[in-house]
């Protein structure tokens, strides 16, 4: 019985530690230059599903999220949540990109996604 409780506590601690490592905001999210660099990663990894403009109109095989409007986002709209969805995947249709992009590239991608969304969330530095 005690071993089961210890194992559950350890598993919970590991999940929390992993989430916090992935979830820390990066200063890149406020950088216009990072957003510009993130666009290249977006075009390489994301445009097939989310479209060149982020509105996800091009794909008829499945419903990708419109990245320009927050209403349809299912896994969170905060930068660290976006980072985690890109890195680790989100649901059945959103694959994990942790083997295709570095953490810095993913943060630049987050900056780009923020740059095509609502005005108040766009990077302001540079």
C-alpha positions in Angstrom: 0.0 0.0 0.0 2.8 2.4 0.9 4.7 1.6 -2.2 1.6 2.5 -4.4 1.3 5.8 -2.6 5.0 6.6 -3.0 4.9 5.6 -6.7 1.9 7.8 -7.3 3.5 10.7 -5.5 6.7 10.2 -7.5 4.8 10.1 -10.8 2.9 13.3 -9.9 6.2 15.1 -9.0 7.8 14.0 -12.3 4.8 15.3 -14.3 4.9 18.6 -12.4 8.7 18.9 -12.9 8.4 18.2 -16.6 5.6 20.6 -17.1 7.4 23.4 -15.3 10.5 22.8 -17.4 8.6 23.1 -20.6 6.2 25.8 -19.4 8.6 28.6 -18.4 8.0 31.6 -20.6 10.9 32.7 -22.8 11.8 36.3 -23.5 11.6 35.4 -27.2 7.8 35.7 -27.1 8.2 39.5 -26.8 10.7 39.8 -29.7 9.6 40.8 -33.2 12.9 39.4 -34.6 12.1 36.0 -32.9 8.6 36.1 -34.5 10.2 36.7 -37.9 12.5 33.8 -37.4 9.6 31.7 -36.1 7.7 32.3 -39.4 10.3 30.2 -41.2 9.7 27.3 -38.7 6.0 27.8 -39.1 6.2 27.5 -42.9 8.3 24.4 -42.5 6.3 22.6 -39.9 2.8 24.1 -39.5 1.4 25.6 -42.7 0.2 22.3 -44.1 -2.5 22.1 -41.3 -2.9 25.7 -40.2 -2.5 27.4 -43.6 0.0 30.0 -44.7 -2.0 32.7 -42.9 -2.8 30.6 -39.7 -6.5 30.5 -40.4 -6.6 26.8 -41.2 -8.9 27.2 -44.2 -6.9 25.1 -46.7 -7.2 21.7 -45.1 -10.3 19.7 -45.7 -9.1 16.4 -44.2 -9.5 17.5 -40.6 -10.2 20.6 -38.5 -7.0 22.4 -37.5 -7.1 25.3 -35.1 -7.4 28.9 -36.5 -4.3 30.4 -34.9 -5.5 34.0 -35.5 -8.5 33.8 -33.1 -8.3 32.5 -29.6 -11.9 31.1 -29.3 -11.2 27.7 -30.9 -8.0 26.9 -29.0 -8.5 23.8 -26.9 -5.2 23.4 -25.1 -4.7 26.9 -23.8 -3.8 30.3 -25.2 -0.9 31.3 -22.8 2.6 31.2 -24.3 3.7 28.3 -22.2 0.6 26.3 -23.1 1.2 27.0 -26.8 4.9 25.9 -26.4 3.8 22.6 -24.7 1.2 21.9 -27.4 3.8 22.3 -30.1 6.6 20.5 -28.3 4.5 17.6 -26.9 1.5 17.5 -29.2 -2.1 18.1 -28.5 -4.9 15.7 -29.1 -5.1 13.2 -32.0 -4.4 15.6 -34.8 -1.6 17.8 -33.4 1.7 15.9 -33.5 4.6 16.5 -31.2 7.5 18.5 -32.8 10.1 18.0 -30.0 12.3 16.0 -32.4 11.8 18.4 -35.3 12.6 21.7 -33.6 14.7 22.9 -30.7 13.2 24.7 -27.7 14.4 28.0 -29.0 12.8 27.4 -32.4 9.6 26.4 -30.7 9.7 29.7 -28.7 10.3 31.6 -31.9 7.3 29.8 -33.4 5.2 30.8 -30.3 6.3 34.4 -31.0 5.2 34.1 -34.6 1.8 32.6 -33.6 1.3 35.5 -31.1 2.2 37.9 -33.9 -0.6 36.8 -36.1 -3.2 36.8 -33.3 -4.9 39.6 -31.4 -3.1 42.9 -31.4 -2.6 43.0 -27.6 -0.7 39.7 -27.6 1.8 40.5 -30.4 5.5 40.9 -29.7 6.5 44.5 -29.0 10.3 44.5 -28.6 13.0 45.2 -31.3 
